[in-house]
Amino acid sequence: MDGTIRRAGGVALWRQAADRLRDMIDGGEFAQTQRLPSEAELALRFGINRHTLRAAIAGLVREGLLRSEQGRGTFVAAQDRLSYPIGQRTRFSEGLDGQASDLKTLVLDETREAAGQKLAVSLGVALGVELVRLDTIGFADQVPVSVATHWFEAARVPDIGALLRATGSISKSLAAVGMGDYVRASTRITARRASARDGEALRLAEGAPVLMVEAVNAHGGRPIQVSRSRFAADRIELTVGR
């Protein structure tokens, strides 16, 4: 991933430089805990000024991919991605069990809304049916790894928000209302850049890459939950199985 940064294309120069550094680290050009070349060398290599290069490094330091030591330079942070399996019975806590000692899901916001066309079809309900919308954040050892938006039919699980606040787990919350053995009906995985809101929640620089997982869970052959989860790409890898 050598070469200069492109001046056209609509992506900020510092963001392009951060992406280039990320690719170099992921590609093994720099070993974990290795010190990066000097700012002057990297700026020359990318064809940008040192101010832009510093902004790129600051963004990756904020994300935890790099660490900066006063008087010593910038180093690759020792970090292993968590492996999150996606299969027929995907569960946040069970999927990361053994990789982190403290796993929890917190509710950021709870609202009610009428089902639009897409959600109505996904949940198998009539257009305009009342839904519970939950915005959540998932932590592994106090580090935010995912933010998500979930929708449930309000008539079926009216207290899902209170249950989630009490249990810290969607699977435990659904089990409490007799829907513990739900299965994954569909999954769609894409990649995107973090929005300002997601970046703040996940402690990422705005525009950092996230993995988007859109899913429908079902119980007894009937959809019960639609979710759109955004995972910090530098902290989580998705593995797809049966």
HELIX and SHEET records of a PDB file:
HELIX    1   1 LEU A   13  ASP A   26  1                                  14    
HELIX    2   2 GLU A   39  PHE A   46  1                                   8    
HELIX    3   3 ARG A   50  GLU A   63  1                                  14    
HELIX    4   4 PHE A   92  GLY A   95  1                                   4    
HELIX    5   5 GLN A  117  LEU A  123  1                                   7    
HELIX    6   6 ILE A  160  THR A  167  1                                   8    
HELIX    7   7 ILE A  170  ALA A  176  1                                   7    
HELIX    8   8 ALA A  196  LEU A  202  1                                   7    
SHEET    1   A 2 LEU A  66  GLU A  69  0                                        
SHEET    2   A 2 GLY A  73  VAL A  76 -1                                        
SHEET    1   B 2 LEU A  82  ILE A  86  0                                        
SHEET    2   B 2 ILE A 236  VAL A 240  1                                        
SHEET    1   C 6 LEU A 103  ALA A 114  0                                        
SHEET    2   C 6 GLU A 130  ALA A 140 -1                                        
SHEET    3   C 6 VAL A 143  GLU A 153 -1                                        
SHEET    4   C 6 ARG A 222  ALA A 232 -1                                        
SHEET    5   C 6 PRO A 209  HIS A 219 -1                                        
SHEET    6   C 6 VAL A 183  ARG A 193 -1                                        
END                                                                             
